[in-house]
């Protein structure tokens, strides 16, 4: 199983936000945005920053994707 951040990108669209807006709001780097875009691992600290910035829960921005195998 792999982590998918599709929910995060949908949430940004629903809130009319760009990735750059999230980067500034959450105080995360462009490299981190790139990692998220590739569904790569990021620290729980990053996930926490995003959730605080967007005032949402972890399950609102990520999910387990069982179609991909590690």
N, C-alpha and C positions, 0 to 999 in steps of 0.2 A: 504494500500500500504506500501511497505517496500523499503528500499534502498538496492541496489545491487552493489557490487564492482567488479563484473565479468570483467568489462571493464579495471579496474586497473590491474588485474592479467594477462589479455590478453596483455595489453600494456607492462608489464614487460617481458613476454615471447617474444614479438616482438622485444624488445630491448636487449634480452639475459641477463636479470637481475634477480637476486634472491631477495626474500623478505629481506634478510639480507643486500643486496646492497641498497635497498630502505630505509631501517631503518637508515643506516649510512648516506646516501646522504641527506635525509630529516631531520635528527636529531630527529627521533621519537623513542619511546621505543618499546621493543619487545611485551609488553602488548598491545600497540596500534595496532601493526601488527596482533596480535591474534584477537582483536576486529574487525578489518577490514575483517579478514578471516571468521568471523562468521556473517558478515553483521550487526554488532551492531553499535549503534550510536557513532560517534566521533565528536569532536568539529570542528567548521569551521576553527579554527586556524590550526588544523592538516591537514585538506583538503587543506588549503592554502599552508602549508609547502610542501606537496606532489606535488601540482601543480607547485610550484616554482622550486622544485628539478627536476621534470621531464619536465619542460618547456611545460606544457600543460594546458588545460582548465578543469574546473570542469566536464563538460559533457564528457570529455575523460576518466574519471576514475570512474564515478558513474552514476547510472540511477535508476529510479523508477521501481520497480518490482510489477506489479499489480496482479501477481499470488499468492502472499502471503498476507494474511490478518493479521492485528495487533490484 
